[in-house]
Amino acid sequence: MRKGTFSIEGFLAKQRASMANRLISGSHRKGRILDIGCGEWPFFLIDTQFSKKYGLDRLCFKIDKKNANISKVNLINYNIES
C-alpha cells in the first residue's frame, strides 16, 4: 500500500505540520524545508508554514498544480535508492 492511501495519512500529516508550525520559530520558517519521502500527495508540506517547500519521492507526481496550496511546493521525482 502506498503512503497516503488512507485518509488517516492526511490527518496525521496535518497533526505533524501543526506541531512543526508551533515548535519551529518563525525566523526559521522563513527558510526552506525538505520532506524526503513525501509521497504522491505531500500532505505535510501543504500544511506547514515555510517560505520554500520541497518534496522528494520516487513516485510520479500527478498533481494539478493549479491548486493554490500545492503550487507553493516544489516536488522532485527522485529514487534515493539509485
Secondary structure per residue as TSV (DSSP state, phi and psi in degrees):
chain	resnum	aa	ss	phi	psi
A	1	M	-	360.0	135.3
A	2	R	-	-83.7	152.2
A	3	K	T	-58.4	137.2
A	4	G	T	90.1	2.9
A	5	T	-	-68.3	-39.0
A	6	F	S	-96.8	152.1
A	7	S	H	-65.6	-19.4
A	8	I	H	-62.9	-30.9
A	9	E	H	-62.8	-42.7
A	10	G	H	-62.0	-42.6
A	11	F	H	-62.3	-48.2
A	12	L	H	-65.0	-37.9
A	13	A	H	-63.8	-39.5
A	14	K	H	-63.7	-38.2
A	15	Q	H	-65.8	-43.9
A	16	R	H	-64.1	-41.1
A	17	A	H	-65.3	-40.7
A	18	S	H	-61.5	-42.0
A	19	M	H	-66.5	-42.7
A	20	A	H	-62.6	-41.6
A	21	N	H	-64.7	-32.1
A	22	R	H	-78.3	-40.1
A	23	L	H	-88.5	-26.3
A	24	I	S	-93.2	126.8
A	25	S	-	-62.9	153.3
A	26	G	T	-58.1	-34.5
A	27	S	T	-65.6	-33.4
A	28	H	G	-77.0	-28.3
A	29	R	G	-76.9	-3.5
A	30	K	G	-79.0	-8.0
A	31	G	S	-96.5	-143.6
A	32	R	E	-114.7	155.3
A	33	I	E	-135.1	141.8
A	34	L	E	-121.6	126.9
A	35	D	E	-110.1	103.1
A	36	I	E	-83.3	124.3
A	37	G	T	82.0	39.4
A	38	C	-	-69.1	-18.4
A	39	G	-	87.4	-179.7
A	40	E	S	-69.4	-30.2
A	41	W	S	-127.2	110.2
A	42	P	-	-79.8	73.3
A	43	F	H	-52.7	-48.0
A	44	F	H	-59.5	-47.1
A	45	L	H	-65.8	-33.9
A	46	I	H	-63.1	-37.2
A	47	D	H	-94.6	-6.5
A	48	T	S	-85.4	154.6
A	49	Q	-	-107.4	80.9
A	50	F	-	-126.4	152.1
A	51	S	S	-65.2	-44.0
A	52	K	E	-127.5	130.5
A	53	K	E	-124.5	133.4
A	54	Y	E	-128.7	135.8
A	55	G	E	-122.1	133.7
A	56	L	E	-123.5	124.3
A	57	D	E	-160.1	160.3
A	58	R	S	-86.4	-6.8
A	59	L	S	-74.8	150.2
A	60	C	-	-77.4	129.2
A	61	F	-	-90.9	121.3
A	62	K	-	-120.1	57.8
A	63	I	-	-107.7	136.5
A	64	D	-	-75.7	107.5
A	65	K	T	-72.1	-0.9
A	66	K	T	-72.6	-19.6
A	67	N	S	-65.2	121.6
A	68	A	T	-57.4	-36.3
A	69	N	T	-69.0	-38.6
A	70	I	T	-84.8	-21.3
A	71	S	T	-65.4	-17.4
A	72	K	T	-91.8	2.4
A	73	V	E	-107.3	127.3
A	74	N	E	-92.1	112.4
A	75	L	E	-100.5	133.2
A	76	I	E	-121.4	118.8
A	77	N	E	-84.1	108.5
A	78	Y	-	-151.1	135.0
A	79	N	-	-96.5	104.1
A	80	I	T	-66.1	-20.7
A	81	E	T	-74.3	-20.7
A	82	S	-	-91.4	360.0
